[in-house]
Each structure stands twice: as structure tokens, then as C-alpha cells.
Amino acid sequence: MGLPFTTSVDMLTGVQPGENSAGVTADTTGPSIDVSKRQLKSVQVICVSRTQGTGAFTFSVSNDGTNWVAYNRLVSNVTNTNVQTDTRVATVTLGTASSQIFFFPVGDYFRYIRCELDVTTDGVYKAILQSAG
């Protein structure tokens, strides 16, 4: 069984598909993205052209698009020592030119999501949300 629909968007710029985004170089709060019709969601955070400093990504969720709550349940793509527990993440900080991917647990339901980025010094950053449903 395939997924009937997938989308990709840079959570910092709103560019679709996300891989076509030029990224951002300064502190940014991205647009709210409606994910209410998506069952599966992942986000890949990316840093390029960095010589020093960091970029810290945080995520917020909302059901009305006005009142935002910090989302602290991203599941990291790491090997756990205990298969019963996932490593949950609230903030993702990239201090090198690199990328990481995180997953939203199936069953976490909210209508809107957005990404905030805090840049220290330099770099070009993206947060590509891939969602399906």
C-alpha cells in the first residue's frame, strides 16, 4: 500500500519542494504549515556554508494557528541502547556543515507546525518537512 500524497516544504522559507529552497542565514520564524491531513511526518535540518557558530532549530505546534506550544517530542535518528525508549529532542543544534533527520511520532496530532531558527554567526540553514497521508 502506497501513501496517497506526499509533500516537501522548507519550514523556514515556505518554499516547495523544500530541496529547492535557498535556505536562510539569519534568525527566522517560519510560516505555519497545515499538517492536519498528514499521518507521517519527518524533518531534515541542514547546515551548509558554515565557518563558525551554530544554528539552533526549535519547533512549535498549534491547533488554531495563533497560540503556539513548544514541541518537545521529535524522535532522533540514533541507535538507542534500550529498544523500549526513543531519544526525544526539543532543540536541534548544528555546529558543523551537516544534516540530521528527526521523526514526529505517529499519533501526535496537531493542525499546524512551524520552525524557529536561532543563528549564531554564519551558515545557510534549511528545515525540510516531508509529510504524507
N, C-alpha and C positions, 0 to 999 in steps of 0.2 A: 504494500500500500504506500503510495507516494503522498507527499504533502501537496494540498491543492494550490497553495500560494506561498511564495516567499518574497521578502523584501530586504533590502540593504540600504542603510542610511547612515551618514556621518552624524552622530548625535551632537556634535559641536557646531556644525555649519548647516545641517539640514539637506545637504547635497545627496541626491540619489542617482545611481547607486553609490554607496559610501566609498568605494575604492576610487571613484572619480574626484573625490574632494581634494583640494589643495592643502587642507588642514588649517590649523590656527597657530599663531605664535605668541599670543598674549592671553591673560586671564579671560575666560569665556564662560558664559552660561548659555548652553544650547537651547534650542526650541523644545517645547513639549511635543512628544511623539505619542500618538494614539496606538497602543498595542492591545486594545481590548479584544480584537479578533484573532490574536496570535497565541498559540499554545506553547510554542517553543521559542526561546529567546537566548541569544548569546551576544557578547560584546567583545570585540578585539580592540585593545588600546595599543596605540602605535606612537613611537617617537623616532624621528629622523632629524638629521642636520643639527645634532646637539653637540656642543663642545664643553659646556659646563652647566650646572644647575639641574633642576628636576621639573617634572610635570606631575601634579597630583590630581587624579580623577576621582570625583565622588558622584554618586547617583542619588536622585530623589524620585519618589513616586507620588501620585495623586489620583484621586477619583474624580475631582472636579476641575483640575487644571489651574487652580488658584492656590490652594493650600497644599504645600509640599512637605513630605516627610522623608528624612534620610533613609536610604535603603542600605541595610547592613547585612544582606544575605547572599551576595554574589558567591558562587561556588568556584573556587580556583581550580585550575587545571594542573594540580600537583598530585604526586603519589602520597597517599596517606599511610601512616603506619597502622592505623586501625580502620579497617574497611567499613566499620559501623558509622563513622563520622566523616563529614565533609569539612574541608577547611573553608570557613566563611570569611568574607572580606568586606570591609566597609569603604576603604580608600585604596586606590591603586596608585603607587608612585613609581614612575620610570625615571631612573637616573642615568641611563645609558641609551644609546640609539638601539631600540629593541621593540619587541611587541609581546603581549601576553593576551590570553583569551580566558574569559570567565563565562559562566552559565547562570541563568536565572532558574531556580528550582521550579519544576513543573508543579502546578498547584498554587503558586504565589500569583494572586490575581489582583490587578490594579489596571486602571484605564490608561493613565499617562505616565511617561517616564522622561526624565531629562538628565543631562550630564553637565557637571560643572568642572572646570579645569583651572587649577592654580599653577601658573608658570613662574619658576624662579630662573632668571637669566635668559636662556635661549632654548631653541629647538622648535620643531614643527610637530604638531600633535593631531591625532585623529582618534575617534572612538566609534568604530563601525559596529552598529547594531544589526544583527541578522535575525530576522524573525520569520516564523512560519506558522501556518494554522489552517 
